[in-house]
Every structure is written in C-alpha cells, then in structure tokens.
Amino acid sequence: MVGGGGRDDGKDRVSGAVPTVMHVRCPDRLPEETYRQVLEQIAELSPVVQALPPSAALVELKGALRYHGTDTRRLGEMLRVRTISRLRCPYRYRPHGHRRGYRFRSGP
C-alpha cells in the first residue's frame, strides 16, 4: 500500500480481481522523441499499448502477467527501472481502474 501500512497484493479491493491494464504517465513537457522511446520500452513488455499523447499510455498486461508470472505492480516497477536506467525518464503508473493515486518514485 502506498503511504501506509497494510498489504498490497495487486488485487482490486472491490472485485478481488488482478487489474490487467496499467496507465502510464510521463512528466509534462516530455520531448516527443523521449515519449516515443518510452512507448518502445513499454512495447518490449507488452505489445498491446495505446498511446495517449502527449505524455501517457494504456498498457494491456494480461499476456505479460502470465509470461512473467507476476502482478501488475511488479511489472510497473520493472518498466519504471528500465525506463529510468535507459532513458533517465521517471514516470508514474497505476493499475487502470484503481481509485488510489499514481505510484510515483523519482529515483532509481
């Protein structure tokens, strides 16, 4: 859980289902070329990506969850680390449909 105690098992609190869509938001005023490179990084994780210019995207993770054998939160962290290390571009992510805010971390 962000900002408090408790357990965050990646499941939606209402339905108990694991979210399979992740919303990614890059910093404002991100150069277009960097945004394109972020989308390429996302596509390495999942081929089903919907760009939401100028700085966001939706990612379908159903196949990636099965392939990597993990949950949405861990895939988001894996992508965040790759993006920061390769592009020096922090971003925010959250499972699509969660009512809690974005998870944001500015460092590696």
N, C-alpha and C positions, 0 to 999 in steps of 0.2 A: 504494500500500500504506500502511496506517495504521501510524505509529510506526516506519517503517524505510525502507530503500532498496528499489529494485525497481520493477516496473511493475504498475499495477493497471488492467487493461483492461476490468474489469467482468465477466470470464468466470469461471465456476466452475472451480477448478483441477483437479477430478477429471474432469468430463464435458466441459469446454470450452464449455458452453452459457451463454448470457447469461441470468441469472435474470430472470423476468418478474413476480415477486411481491416486494413490499417490505413489511417490517414496520416500523411507525412506533410509537414510544413517547414519550408526553408526560411532563413532570415529574409526580412524585407529588403528590397533593392538588390537582390542577388543578381549578378551578371547572367545574361541569357546562356552563355557558354557553360558556366558552372551549373546552372539549373539543368541543362541538357546532360551534363556529366553525372549529376545526382540521379537523374532518371535512368541512365545507363547502369549505375550501381544498383538501383532498385531492380532493374530488369535481370540482373545476374541472380537475384534472389527469387524472383517470381516473374514469369513472362506476362502476367496479366496486370498491367499498370495503366491507369488513366491519369494523364497529366491534367492538372488544374492550374494553368498559368495564372499569374506569373511566378508563383513560388510554392505550389502544393501538388500533391498527387494522392490518389487512392490506389491501394495495392491489394489484390486478392491473394490470400495466403493459403488457401485450402491445400493445394498440392505441396507447397513449401513446408507446411506444418507436418504433413505426412513424411516428406522426403527427409527433413532434418530431425524428425522425431522430437519436437519441442513445442513451445507455446508462442503465442503472438508477442508477448513481452520480450522473450529471449531473441526472437527474430528481429524485433525492433532494435534491441541493443546491439545485435551482431551487425546490422546495417549501419547503425549510428557509428560504431567503432570503425568500420570500413570507410565510411564517408569522411569522418574526421581525419583518419590516418592518410587516406589517398588524396583528398581534396581540401583538407583544412576547412571543412564546411560543417558546422554544427547544425542540427535540425531538431525539430520537435516531432514526436509521434504519439499516437494513441490508437488503441483499437477502435475502429469505427463503431459508433453507437454507444460507447461508454459515456456516462454522464460526468465522470471526473475529468479534470482538465488534462492538458498535454503533459507528458513527461518531458522535462527539459533538463539537459545537462550540458554545460558549456565546454567542458574539458574532456580529454580522452579517458 
